[in-house]
């Protein structure tokens, strides 16, 4: 594994083969995809910490979905990646959709876990309020708020490591970077799906309140070559809650494209 530090972004890259770029969600980091990496042993895996998250510094300018998509395209160019499978979780799914629409030659496929098309009005207001809370109350308060709403009942009851991970990944975030990312999602619009023609796999949990099954199915209908999979007893943090299923689905999907 190699750590690459670009202007405004820290990335991990490992392996050889067709590149897979994995884009984490709000409150996540490159480690959000750690449970899936073993399924990608014959790919080159690139995992960034988005600007303002994880080990990447918070930029002085406003964060937006479009700026994140363009920053990832620039990073891909720096790494010599001309075409890649794009994998996203939550907020990262929206970034991936914009990246595929804005830079279609880069996108070999899309895999979207817990998908977001665009926030509804009520969600936009919650995100703005969450940004205020992060700045004034800190990330421990945010972490405790999100555990009940983001994980399935089964995960909370039977998987204490997932609960611990969710709390830890939020508590490690820079509060200003997290707040700006919340505001970026609050102001985000849907991608131009007519510009996306690569194969897509959309996976969500039956208890996901952020990217529910209805959103997954609707998005699959918007894209030209997509299918959706619904995981039972699973909330919003699909790669953490159902790692074996997500790893299997991702590996089979990507190798099916390669075949």
C-alpha positions in Angstrom: 0.0 0.0 0.0 1.2 3.5 -0.9 0.0 6.7 0.6 -0.1 9.6 -1.8 -0.5 13.2 -0.7 -1.7 15.6 -3.3 -2.7 19.2 -2.9 -5.8 19.0 -0.7 -6.2 15.2 -0.7 -4.6 12.1 0.8 -5.1 8.8 -1.0 -4.2 5.2 -0.5 -3.4 3.1 -3.5 -2.6 -0.6 -3.6 -2.5 -3.6 -6.0 -2.2 -3.9 -9.8 -4.8 -4.2 -12.5 -7.8 -2.2 -13.6 -8.3 0.8 -11.2 -11.1 1.0 -8.7 -11.7 4.4 -7.1 -13.7 4.1 -3.8 -15.4 7.3 -2.6 -16.5 7.4 1.1 -19.6 9.0 2.5 -20.3 11.9 4.9 -18.5 11.1 8.2 -16.5 8.3 6.6 -13.0 7.9 5.3 -11.1 5.6 3.0 -11.3 3.0 5.8 -15.1 2.7 5.2 -14.2 0.3 2.4 -11.6 -1.7 4.2 -14.0 -4.8 4.5 -14.3 -4.9 0.7 -10.6 -4.6 -0.3 -9.9 -8.3 0.0 -12.4 -9.0 -2.8 -10.4 -6.7 -5.1 -7.0 -8.5 -5.0 -6.7 -8.4 -8.8 -7.5 -4.7 -9.1 -5.6 -1.5 -8.4 -7.6 0.0 -5.5 -7.5 3.8 -4.9 -9.1 5.1 -1.8 -9.1 8.9 -1.1 -10.0 10.8 2.0 -12.1 13.5 0.4 -11.1 17.1 1.2 -12.2 18.0 4.7 -12.4 14.3 5.8 -10.1 11.9 7.4 -6.4 12.7 6.8 -7.2 15.3 4.1 -7.1 19.0 5.2 -10.2 21.1 5.2 -9.9 23.5 2.2 -10.2 27.2 2.6 -12.9 27.4 -0.1 -16.5 26.1 -0.1 -16.9 22.4 -0.7 -19.4 21.2 -3.3 -20.2 18.0 -5.0 -19.0 19.3 -8.3 -15.6 20.5 -6.7 -15.2 17.0 -5.2 -15.9 15.3 -8.5 -13.4 17.5 -10.3 -10.8 17.0 -7.5 -11.1 13.3 -8.0 -10.7 13.6 -11.7 -7.6 15.6 -11.2 -6.2 13.1 -8.7 -6.9 10.3 -11.2 -4.9 12.1 -13.8 -2.0 12.6 -11.3 -2.0 8.8 -10.6 -2.2 7.9 -14.3 -5.7 6.5 -14.1 -7.5 7.1 -17.4 -10.5 4.8 -16.7 -11.7 3.3 -13.5 -14.6 1.5 -11.8 -16.2 4.0 -9.4 -17.5 2.8 -6.0 -19.3 5.1 -3.6 -21.1 5.0 -0.3 -23.8 7.5 0.7 -22.6 11.0 -0.1 -19.8 9.3 -2.1 -22.5 7.9 -4.4 -23.6 11.3 -5.4 -20.0 12.4 -6.0 -19.5 9.3 -8.1 -22.6 10.1 -10.2 -21.4 13.6 -10.8 -17.9 12.3 -11.6 -19.3 9.9 -14.2 -21.5 12.6 -15.7 -18.8 15.3 -15.8 -16.0 13.0 -16.8 -17.7 10.1 -18.7 -14.5 8.7 -20.2 -13.2 8.0 -16.7 -16.1 5.9 -15.5 -15.9 2.2 -16.5 -18.8 1.4 -14.0 -20.6 2.6 -11.0 -21.2 0.7 -7.7 -23.4 2.7 -5.3 -23.9 1.6 -1.7 -26.7 3.4 0.1 -27.4 5.7 -2.9 -28.4 9.4 -2.8 -29.9 11.0 -5.9 -30.5 14.4 -4.3 -31.6 15.4 -0.8 -35.3 16.2 -0.2 -36.1 19.6 1.3 -36.4 18.2 4.9 -33.1 16.4 4.6 -31.4 19.7 3.3 -32.6 21.4 6.5 -31.4 18.6 8.7 -28.0 18.7 7.1 -27.7 22.5 7.6 -28.6 22.0 11.3 -26.1 19.2 11.6 -23.4 21.5 10.3 -24.3 24.0 13.0 -24.3 21.2 15.6 -20.9 20.0 14.5 -19.3 23.4 14.8 -20.8 24.2 18.2 -21.3 20.8 20.0 -18.5 18.8 18.4 -18.3 15.4 16.7 -19.0 13.2 19.7 -22.5 14.6 19.9 -23.0 14.0 16.1 -21.7 10.4 16.4 -24.1 9.5 19.2 -27.0 11.1 17.2 -26.3 9.1 14.1 -26.0 5.6 15.6 -29.7 5.0 16.1 -30.7 6.6 12.7 -28.0 5.1 10.5 -27.7 1.4 11.5 -30.3 -1.3 11.4 -31.8 -2.7 14.5 -30.0 -6.0 13.9 -26.6 -4.3 13.6 -27.1 -2.3 16.8 -28.1 -5.4 18.7 -25.6 -7.9 17.2 -22.6 -6.0 15.8 -21.0 -3.8 18.4 -17.9 -3.4 16.2 -20.0 -1.7 13.6 -21.4 0.6 16.2 -17.9 1.4 17.5 -16.7 2.0 14.0 -19.5 4.5 13.2 -18.8 6.4 16.4 -15.0 6.4 15.9 -15.1 7.5 12.3 -17.3 10.5 13.1 -15.4 11.5 16.2 -12.1 11.6 14.2 -13.4 14.1 11.7 -12.4 17.7 11.7 -15.6 19.5 12.8 -15.3 22.3 10.2 -14.5 19.8 7.4 -17.6 17.8 8.4 -19.7 20.9 8.6 -18.7 22.0 5.2 -19.4 18.6 3.8 -22.8 18.6 5.3 -23.4 22.0 3.6 -22.2 20.6 0.3 -24.7 17.8 0.5 -27.4 20.2 1.6 -26.9 22.2 -1.5 -26.4 19.3 -3.9 -28.5 18.6 -7.0 -28.8 15.4 -8.8 -26.4 14.4 -11.5 -27.3 14.5 -15.2 -28.1 10.8 -15.5 -28.6 11.0 -19.3 -24.8 11.5 -19.5 -24.0 8.2 -17.7 -24.0 5.1 -19.8 -21.6 2.8 -17.9 -22.9 -0.4 -16.1 -24.2 0.3 -12.6 -24.8 -1.8 -9.5 -26.9 -0.2 -6.8 -27.0 -1.8 -3.3 -29.0 -0.6 -0.3 -30.4 -1.9 3.0 -34.1 -2.6 3.7 -33.8 -0.4 6.8 -31.8 2.4 5.1 -33.6 5.7 5.7 -31.1 7.8 3.7 -30.9 5.6 0.5 -34.0 3.5 0.9 -35.1 0.7 -1.5 -37.4 3.1 -3.3 -34.5 5.5 -4.1 -32.3 2.6 -5.2 -34.9 1.3 -7.6 -35.7 4.8 -8.9 -32.0 5.4 -9.6 -31.7 2.1 -11.4 -34.5 3.2 -13.6 -32.8 6.5 -14.4 -29.6 4.9 -15.5 -29.3 3.1 -18.8 -27.6 -0.1 -17.6 -28.3 -0.6 -13.9 -29.7 -3.1 -11.4 -30.5 -2.8 -7.8 -30.0 -5.2 -4.9 -31.8 -4.8 -1.5 -30.1 -6.4 1.6 -32.3 -7.4 4.5 -31.7 -6.4 8.1 -29.3 -3.7 6.9 -29.2 0.1 7.4 -27.3 2.8 5.7 -23.7 1.7 6.3 -23.9 -1.3 4.0 -20.2 -2.1 3.6 -19.8 -2.1 7.4 -23.1 -3.8 8.3 -23.1 -6.5 5.5 -19.4 -6.7 4.4 -19.5 -10.2 3.1 -22.5 -9.6 0.9 -21.2 -6.3 -0.3 -17.7 -7.7 -1.1 -19.3 -10.6 -3.0 -21.6 -8.4 -5.0 -18.9 -5.9 -5.9 -16.3 -8.5 -6.9 -18.8 -10.4 -9.0 -20.1 -7.2 -10.7 -16.6 -5.9 -11.6 -15.3 -9.2 -12.8 -18.5 -9.7 -14.9 -17.7 -6.4 -16.6 -14.1 -7.5 -17.2 -15.2 -10.8 -18.7 
